Amino acid sequence: MDGHQPAGSTAHGPWTVDTGMRHTGLRVLELAPGGSQSFGTQEREVIVLPLSGSCSVRCGAEEFELAGRPAVFEGVSDFAYVPRHSDAVLSSPGGGRFALASGTARRDLPFRRGAAEEVPVETRGAGSCLRRIHNLAAAGGFACDRLIVVEVLTPDGNWSSYPPHKHDEHTATESELEEVYYFEIGRGGFGHHRLGGSPPGPAGETAEVRTGDVVLVPDGWHGPSAALPGYPMYYLNVMAGPHDERAWRITDDPAHAWIRETWSSTPATSSAEGTS
């Protein structure tokens, strides 16, 4: 599958992941205890998010401490927003793994910290479609110019990014957004992620995804993501597009849209909490 980038395939310099598209980007940095890394944002706004460990982010004369978390399955993390045209330094006394999610921007917003306790947490779906969403920088939430960043935690045996959907047209009912998926799988397991496949077109393709894998979605139908029994799934979604409006409107695959309508009458059958 062209959009699937296995762990390590985009590694570059200090970055274990260094990828993106026209409007979106993702870099992942692993730091040893006491390590630091400088970076520039150029024409993009950036959210620095601890995946594991804690860090500080300095930009100009200001610095924010990010308490982070032991692992992506262990709660919500705080994060830092770094505006375009900035130079910053990320430092970690204890070491860890840190994501830098980026999107093209046309406005200059201030450097600031997003507090973990202020992140809206949403439970979406029901039954085997139940998952937990950390709306770090969702549209309408934490202010960015165009960038949208959320985390999805799918319990083992459950499905997310479902029903299959798309967001590649700029209309009153749909947003034109590229999307990056960055995966981590609990207990060293694997999961599956599907691209394409809406009738009457050709069949979709399914990738086996493991920790550190990325899937790029420039356009088209995508979903579901499947967490196999015994292996909870985490993914970080990074979205941005060419239009000034910052919105997330999707079109469900008409062949499967009925699934969403069943959730109101389906009891929750598993916890939305992930486990490592």
Wavefront OBJ file of the C-alpha trace (Angstrom):
o trace
v 0.000 0.000 0.000
v 1.540 3.302 -1.117
v 0.393 5.226 1.964
v 1.873 2.733 4.450
v 5.328 3.632 5.802
v 6.733 0.926 8.097
v 8.647 1.889 11.225
v 12.117 3.185 10.374
v 11.429 3.665 6.666
v 11.382 7.472 6.943
v 14.028 7.829 9.677
v 16.293 10.795 9.056
v 19.038 12.164 11.300
v 17.673 12.365 14.854
v 14.109 11.611 13.743
v 12.743 8.060 13.842
v 9.798 9.301 11.742
v 10.163 12.169 9.272
v 7.266 12.270 6.849
v 4.343 14.251 5.558
v 2.490 15.666 2.607
v 1.802 19.089 1.142
v -0.108 20.426 4.155
v 0.726 17.989 6.966
v 3.863 16.636 8.572
v 5.018 14.405 11.391
v 8.379 13.887 13.011
v 9.078 11.638 15.982
v 12.150 12.164 18.134
v 13.697 9.719 20.599
v 15.967 11.344 23.170
v 18.325 9.709 25.641
v 18.302 11.091 29.202
v 19.707 14.604 29.150
v 19.271 14.909 25.388
v 18.042 17.911 23.449
v 17.166 18.766 19.855
v 16.689 22.087 18.108
v 14.183 22.488 15.303
v 12.680 25.166 13.095
v 9.056 25.437 12.010
v 9.468 27.387 8.736
v 5.986 27.873 7.200
v 4.275 25.405 9.550
v 2.719 25.518 12.980
v 3.826 22.631 15.217
v 2.408 20.793 18.211
v 5.016 19.055 20.371
v 3.463 16.059 22.100
v 5.177 13.663 24.522
v 4.459 10.056 23.578
v 6.536 8.799 26.480
v 8.543 10.780 28.990
v 8.587 14.460 29.869
v 10.383 17.425 28.301
v 10.731 21.156 28.110
v 10.231 23.252 24.986
v 11.948 26.615 24.646
v 11.030 29.156 21.978
v 12.662 32.570 22.158
v 12.693 33.782 25.760
v 9.832 31.482 26.875
v 9.983 27.879 28.037
v 7.278 25.398 28.997
v 7.609 22.154 30.948
v 5.571 19.235 29.641
v 4.927 16.580 32.285
v 4.102 14.003 29.616
v 3.248 10.398 30.518
v 4.951 7.000 30.776
v 3.347 5.730 27.525
v 0.559 6.625 25.093
v -1.842 4.173 26.772
v -1.420 5.867 30.162
v -3.518 8.992 30.026
v -3.617 12.363 28.337
v -0.452 14.432 27.929
v 0.076 18.157 27.938
v 1.662 19.626 24.816
v 3.208 22.786 23.392
v 2.191 24.875 20.382
v 5.076 26.397 18.424
v 4.106 28.980 15.787
v 5.416 29.211 12.242
v 8.712 31.016 11.569
v 10.074 29.894 14.943
v 13.232 28.241 16.237
v 12.787 26.024 19.275
v 14.657 23.538 21.454
v 13.206 20.369 22.967
v 15.061 18.976 26.002
v 14.382 15.940 28.184
v 16.264 15.255 31.444
v 14.790 11.729 31.635
v 14.630 10.963 27.917
v 11.618 9.825 25.973
v 9.802 9.836 22.661
v 8.180 12.985 21.306
v 5.954 13.722 18.310
v 6.085 16.963 16.336
v 2.835 17.280 14.378
v 2.733 20.094 11.839
v 0.480 21.834 9.357
v 0.850 24.718 6.942
v -0.196 28.036 8.497
v -0.915 31.580 7.397
v -1.395 33.193 10.809
v 1.046 33.902 13.618
v -0.313 32.572 16.900
v 1.532 32.671 20.252
v 3.824 30.007 21.648
v 1.928 28.361 24.492
v 1.221 25.198 26.475
v -1.890 23.024 26.265
v -2.692 21.563 29.681
v -3.534 17.860 29.905
v -6.404 18.534 32.302
v -8.025 20.837 29.726
v -7.985 18.325 26.861
v -11.556 17.234 26.017
v -11.846 13.437 26.150
v -14.601 11.862 24.067
v -15.956 8.326 23.909
v -17.079 7.584 20.363
v -19.018 4.638 18.989
v -20.509 1.721 20.915
v -20.052 -2.001 21.350
v -17.089 -3.239 19.315
v -16.780 0.236 17.728
v -16.123 1.941 21.069
v -12.929 4.059 21.255
v -11.592 7.022 23.241
v -10.599 10.307 21.586
v -8.182 12.826 23.105
v -9.148 16.068 21.357
v -5.794 17.780 21.868
v -6.237 20.358 19.118
v -9.549 19.463 17.532
v -11.361 21.886 15.263
v -13.175 24.362 17.476
v -10.953 23.553 20.457
v -7.359 24.538 21.213
v -6.547 27.366 18.806
v -4.403 26.641 15.763
v -4.509 28.220 12.326
v -5.317 25.082 10.294
v -3.761 22.193 12.204
v -5.973 19.511 13.793
v -4.371 16.947 16.124
v -6.198 14.184 18.005
v -5.340 10.841 19.587
v -7.463 7.714 19.263
v -7.195 4.770 21.677
v -8.930 1.624 20.483
v -9.354 -1.232 22.993
v -8.109 -4.620 21.893
v -10.666 -6.381 19.706
v -12.375 -3.128 18.702
v -12.636 -1.087 15.502
v -12.096 2.635 14.946
v -11.987 5.040 11.977
v -15.278 3.335 11.271
v -17.501 3.567 9.298
v -15.071 4.124 6.396
v -15.131 7.789 5.443
v -13.378 10.514 3.501
v -12.628 14.244 3.765
v -11.134 15.387 0.468
v -13.683 17.905 -0.861
v -14.369 21.448 0.329
v -18.163 21.607 0.646
v -20.800 22.530 3.190
v -20.800 18.916 4.422
v -17.151 17.890 3.994
v -13.694 19.352 4.693
v -10.656 18.987 2.449
v -8.008 17.587 4.779
v -4.890 15.482 4.426
v -4.405 13.041 7.287
v -1.420 11.322 8.880
v -1.881 8.242 11.083
v 0.965 7.336 13.464
v 0.469 3.982 15.216
v 1.575 2.353 18.453
v 0.310 -1.119 19.371
v 0.228 -2.464 22.924
v 2.165 -5.562 24.022
v 4.333 -5.543 20.894
v 1.463 -6.676 18.694
v 0.038 -5.473 15.410
v -3.222 -4.234 13.938
v -4.749 -3.501 10.557
v -5.650 -0.316 8.699
v -7.581 -0.093 5.422
v -7.442 2.457 2.581
v -9.826 2.735 -0.367
v -12.476 0.238 -1.255
v -15.721 2.153 -1.637
v -17.989 0.685 -4.342
v -18.189 0.898 -7.303
v -14.407 1.427 -7.288
v -11.689 -1.201 -6.822
v -11.291 -3.128 -3.599
v -9.423 -1.472 -0.753
v -6.003 -2.415 0.554
v -5.232 -3.349 4.145
v -1.876 -2.777 5.837
v -0.491 -4.583 8.864
v 0.560 -1.795 11.238
v 2.958 -1.968 14.161
v 4.450 0.529 16.605
v 6.172 3.319 14.704
v 4.291 2.760 11.441
v 2.690 5.656 9.587
v -0.146 5.710 7.061
v -0.573 8.787 4.846
v -4.051 9.661 3.579
v -3.827 12.458 0.988
v -7.419 11.824 -0.121
v -9.992 9.092 -0.646
v -11.802 6.578 1.528
v -10.069 5.169 4.599
v -10.935 3.006 7.586
v -11.460 0.958 9.531
v -8.528 0.487 11.882
v -8.703 -2.866 13.660
v -7.161 -3.589 17.055
v -6.641 -7.348 17.269
v -7.757 -9.236 20.402
v -5.083 -8.827 23.075
v -3.446 -5.792 21.406
v -4.859 -2.307 22.054
v -4.189 0.271 19.352
v -3.155 3.916 19.603
v -2.901 6.335 16.752
v -2.116 10.003 16.447
v -4.046 11.838 13.725
v -2.551 14.950 12.127
v -4.809 16.849 9.722
v -4.604 20.081 7.729
v -5.708 21.326 4.344
v -5.495 24.169 1.841
v -8.468 26.217 3.065
v -8.590 28.868 5.763
v -11.574 27.271 7.473
v -10.474 24.946 10.283
v -13.171 22.295 10.356
v -13.560 18.506 10.442
v -16.512 17.386 8.343
v -16.532 13.872 6.920
v -18.570 11.816 4.475
v -19.299 8.247 5.545
v -19.043 5.537 2.931
v -22.696 5.209 1.877
v -22.412 1.418 1.862
v -21.592 1.404 5.585
v -23.042 4.654 6.960
v -25.882 2.747 8.650
v -23.405 1.440 11.237
v -23.215 4.859 12.890
v -26.979 4.931 13.332
v -26.880 1.783 15.491
v -24.647 3.230 18.192
v -27.400 4.960 20.113
v -29.067 1.596 20.753
v -25.908 -0.484 21.247
v -24.576 -0.889 24.811
v -20.889 -0.453 25.497
v -19.340 -3.934 25.625
v -15.728 -3.002 26.378
v -13.803 -0.208 28.023
v -12.458 2.653 25.942
v -9.337 2.606 28.071
v -6.258 1.209 26.347
v -3.700 -0.971 28.120
v -0.053 -1.245 27.347
l 1 2 3 4 5 6 7 8 9 10 11 12 13 14 15 16 17 18 19 20 21 22 23 24 25 26 27 28 29 30 31 32 33 34 35 36 37 38 39 40 41 42 43 44 45 46 47 48 49 50 51 52 53 54 55 56 57 58 59 60 61 62 63 64 65 66 67 68 69 70 71 72 73 74 75 76 77 78 79 80 81 82 83 84 85 86 87 88 89 90 91 92 93 94 95 96 97 98 99 100 101 102 103 104 105 106 107 108 109 110 111 112 113 114 115 116 117 118 119 120 121 122 123 124 125 126 127 128 129 130 131 132 133 134 135 136 137 138 139 140 141 142 143 144 145 146 147 148 149 150 151 152 153 154 155 156 157 158 159 160 161 162 163 164 165 166 167 168 169 170 171 172 173 174 175 176 177 178 179 180 181 182 183 184 185 186 187 188 189 190 191 192 193 194 195 196 197 198 199 200 201 202 203 204 205 206 207 208 209 210 211 212 213 214 215 216 217 218 219 220 221 222 223 224 225 226 227 228 229 230 231 232 233 234 235 236 237 238 239 240 241 242 243 244 245 246 247 248 249 250 251 252 253 254 255 256 257 258 259 260 261 262 263 264 265 266 267 268 269 270 271 272 273 274 275 276
